[in-house]
Amino acid sequence: MSTVRIEPLLHYYRREKPSYRPPSKSFKLSSLNALPKKLVYNGRSFCNFEPPTPRALTLRAASTDAATVETFESTDLFFKETFPLKRTEVVEGKIFVRLDHGKKAKNWMLTVGCSLPGKWVLHWGVSYVDDVGSEWDQPPSEMRPPGSIPIKDYAIDTPLNKSASPVGGDQSHEVKIDVKPNSAIAAINFVLKDEETGAFYQHRGRDFRVPLVDYLQEDDNVVGAKWGLGAWPGALGKLSNVFVKAESSHSKDQDSSNESRDPQQKTRRVEEFYEELPIAKEIAVNNSVTVSVRKCPETAKNLLCLETDLPDHVVVHWGVCRDDTKRWEIPAAPHPPETVVFKDKALRTRLQQKEGGKGCWALFTLEEGLAGFLFVFKLNESMWLKCAGNDFYIPLSSSNHSIALPREVPSEDAKVPDSSTEAVEEKKFTAYTNGIINEIRNLVSDISLEKNQKTKSKEAQESILQEIEKLASEAYSIFRSTVPTFTEEAISETEELKAPAKICSGTGTGFEILCQGFNWESHKSGRWYMELQSKAAELSSLGFTVIWLPPPTDSVSPEGYMPKDLYNLNSRYGNIDELKETVRTFHKVGIKVLGDAVLNHRCADYQNENGIWNIFGGRLNWDARAVVADDPHFQGRGNKSSGECFHAAPNIDHSQDFVRKDIKEWLHWLREEIGYDGWRLDFVRGFWGGYVKDYIDSTEPYFAVGEYWDSLCYTYGEMDHNQDAHRQRIVDWINATNGTAGAFDVTTKGILHAALERCEYWRLSDQKGKPPGVLGWWPSRAVTFIENHDTGSTQGHWRFPQNKEMQGYAYILTHPGTPTVFYDHIFSHYHSEIKALLSLRNRNKLNCRSRVKITKAERDVYAAIVDEKVAVKIGPGHYEPPSGPQTWSKSAEGKDYKVWEAS
């Protein structure tokens, strides 16, 4: 049985509270926080446990304090408050994998389960015997359990249900998959996803792999019985090791690594096994602490009782202050038992366990004349429990019951203003918002007036348009902070303006047509830059204005997406001199060049003392401080990630000043040394869009686009018609950049997939009759595409419906947004058709802000008129542009698409 520890693969920034509360013995403390509740003066306790009785207190008190403790309940209470304590803990359980005979005699049953409570989903796919492409493929429909949802075209999500036979007496969740022993499937691959936390769980840092042929058992991430072993644990007893011979229909086209194997090995099938592996899950736990202060009438001293339901013994680090400066001091004796002095600045007291073990407590006798009692909880050497990031402060004067956070300790959370401050701030906020709205309205009215259109120069109009977009972006930022869903009216006035212009850094002129200048295999030539350079003139003649080049840096992976030394630009695509020459060549033919910047993660050069790869080399010799703290694999010492973690390499902490400074210097160097005009930003879901704004403001690129890749919404395996939530997330990221960058319109690509593949062209109109992707809401920031190096090429993770690519290009090359054409399609049998559409777009001056009017969106046909200049139809159904003042002439045509121009 394997004892390897399984860690989460991917943590979402948002955390939800699970309903499960585990036993304390399996707790492992993590990040902590506490927020104060409203003050209570009536003496009622809001703790979820009973306070100790005076007798219990007397039994546990030191002899010197016994009399004081006995009189605690009889003294006058003038302060009492309960603080919630929020923290996270780790509970442990098991993932179990079992392969045995199913209900059908000829089939086998694979069972995957988890003993921890939660909302678990199996993210899985299969590998075929002769598969030389993608490692994952979708399983055949007969293998898919009920409730399974396809993910792109390579995986399935299947929810786990409660098990009828719990593991080890605990309730478990499991899913069962039918397996045919004689199929061409070589292995089943999966990871386990916890939907409550968004975490994925792997096996030894890789996908789980259940082999169905024996030669795959060489892989490190294989689970299942070893060959020749048939022992099952527990009551299952021993099972013989049986091999079933399968049909060998795939013996010819094996890769070179398999050629030396015994051909008979490839026909034998793995049989019965059962394996358990440990799993650790982080959960949210709510505790509380109640602080009561009473005045002793006999001694005039303050008696402070602290009670908490935190598990086990806890140390309280405490002191007092004499005035509003809240400076820590050590009070005079007596002190509670088990108290020690810490560096002559504070005291540390171990809390006493209550009777029955339900919580801890301590009683403090404090002299007269003190202003307040200060404390924090210390759970271990590195974990502290504070109040909203600050020390707890308890007033010791009955005349002042307000809770004030210490001034010496900076708060991690915003302080809550009093009601008068809130009123003033709200007035300022309203006035500021109204001012922005009025400025936008005035500017829109100014540029729209017919008289002004005739008298103002083009430069003046462009200047006004630039201000409109900047103000609209600022207004939208305020709007999104208070309204949960996006409303396109916030920017619709600016998008309907026809005057194209350079708006602001990173967004170009609006007339860009982008070419992705590589595919997944381009690095194999070793001289890709020079090959691409030879095609510069042809790409320019086709009408492209921008080209996106592959990642230029030294990389662990040959494709460039696992960068190491950022200043080393000798890659598999060519050396730095060849890169410079290629950029210069494209500039000569009038094409701007985008560099592919991988900013989310970086591969280390050295291991730390624990053998973890988090020490970087080269000019940017960062250490673990540059790695986010919540990346479970790389022991980062930075702050928590502002996005989602990429599991394969250390995730960079962009909140660190030195990291942002170094990245900006590197981007400046690329602009000046290489000549890049802008950026394609990889995996921007991994870090906050505000950091992207910082980088763009600093480097002032001509154009910038982020890869914000997100899954669309499905119900019972069918794509939802309404994808507003999906495009909302992309728009939110664009807005976080303050509109300084665009984003790839993944929403549009996904909807085109469903519409063309299923002949459901009605999907191409949203509920308001607009395009359903990002280009329907924020077209000037939508970078449309149908294929790229990940989705197409030899990876084929989400390949566009076969033989329908030209319908996709007829759509994106006639619609608003900034269209992107994939290199593989340009130099293919689609060349002449793409050339005709590019020429049509440039001839009619269609741009990212063009106005589109959808005239038909039915089962088998979609049609639209763009800028009253171009009509387009895709789908097998019939459509002709309406007759009227315009005369339409057909300009481009192909399988299931037509495009007309107005004359």
Number of C-alpha atoms within 10 A of each C-alpha: 12 10 8 12 13 20 20 25 24 20 21 18 16 11 13 11 12 15 11 12 14 16 9 12 9 13 18 13 18 16 13 20 17 21 17 16 11 9 14 16 14 10 12 10 17 17 18 12 13 13 20 16 12 14 11 14 21 18 13 16 20 15 12 12 17 14 12 20 25 18 15 21 14 13 17 14 20 20 24 23 23 23 21 20 22 19 17 18 20 17 20 15 19 19 22 20 20 21 23 15 15 17 10 9 7 11 14 19 20 20 17 21 26 28 23 22 19 19 17 25 23 23 21 24 24 23 23 20 22 16 17 12 13 13 15 20 22 18 19 10 8 10 14 18 17 12 12 19 20 22 20 16 16 19 21 24 22 23 21 23 16 17 16 10 12 15 18 9 8 12 15 24 24 23 21 20 18 19 21 16 23 17 14 20 21 25 24 22 23 24 20 27 25 18 15 16 23 19 21 23 23 22 24 14 16 18 20 22 26 24 25 28 24 20 18 19 20 9 10 12 17 21 23 22 23 15 13 10 14 18 17 18 13 7 6 9 9 13 13 12 16 15 17 13 15 16 14 16 11 14 14 9 12 13 10 7 7 12 12 7 10 10 12 12 13 22 25 21 19 26 26 22 22 20 18 21 18 18 23 20 19 19 23 20 21 15 17 20 22 20 19 21 26 22 23 19 12 8 10 12 18 25 24 22 19 19 25 27 22 19 16 15 16 20 19 21 21 24 21 26 21 17 11 11 11 21 16 19 17 15 20 10 10 12 18 20 19 12 15 15 13 12 7 9 14 18 21 20 21 20 24 23 20 22 14 6 12 16 24 23 23 22 24 21 21 22 16 14 13 17 18 23 23 21 22 19 21 18 18 10 6 7 13 19 22 19 24 20 19 22 24 24 23 24 20 28 17 13 8 11 16 12 15 15 20 18 13 12 11 11 15 10 11 8 10 8 10 8 9 9 10 12 12 10 13 12 11 12 13 11 12 13 16 13 13 17 16 11 16 23 13 13 16 17 12 15 20 13 10 10 10 13 14 9 9 11 10 13 10 13 18 17 13 16 22 17 16 24 19 17 18 23 21 16 20 21 17 14 16 15 9 8 9 9 14 18 14 13 11 18 19 15 15 19 21 13 15 14 15 20 18 16 21 20 20 25 23 24 16 23 24 25 24 24 24 21 25 22 20 18 14 21 19 12 12 14 17 23 27 15 14 17 18 13 13 21 15 11 22 17 13 18 22 23 20 26 28 20 26 26 25 27 26 22 22 15 12 18 23 21 23 20 25 22 20 21 15 16 20 16 22 23 28 18 19 18 13 17 24 15 16 24 25 19 18 23 18 13 15 17 25 23 28 30 24 23 24 21 21 22 25 24 23 25 14 14 13 13 7 7 9 15 20 27 20 20 16 13 11 15 12 18 18 22 19 26 29 26 20 22 26 16 19 24 19 23 17 20 17 16 23 20 19 23 27 18 19 15 20 27 29 29 28 27 18 15 10 14 18 17 12 14 16 18 15 16 22 19 15 20 19 12 11 20 21 25 24 30 26 24 22 20 21 21 20 23 24 18 24 17 16 25 21 16 21 23 16 14 23 18 24 20 24 26 24 25 18 21 18 13 11 19 18 15 12 11 14 11 19 15 18 17 21 20 14 18 25 19 17 26 23 18 24 26 22 19 23 20 28 29 30 30 26 25 28 25 27 25 19 20 24 26 23 20 21 24 14 12 17 20 25 16 24 25 22 17 11 8 14 15 22 23 28 28 26 25 24 24 27 28 29 30 28 31 25 28 23 25 22 14 17 18 20 15 17 19 22 19 20 23 17 9 8 18 20 22 22 21 22 24 25 23 25 27 31 29 31 30 26 25 24 20 18 19 16 19 11 10 10 14 13 13 16 22 15 14 24 21 16 21 18 18 11 15 15 26 27 28 26 24 20 20 16 18 18 19 21 17 16 19 23 27 26 23 24 19 20 14 15 25 28 26 27 28 24 16 16 13 17 14 22 12 8 7 8 13 12 19 14 15 15 17 19 13 13 17 25 20 26 21 22 17 10
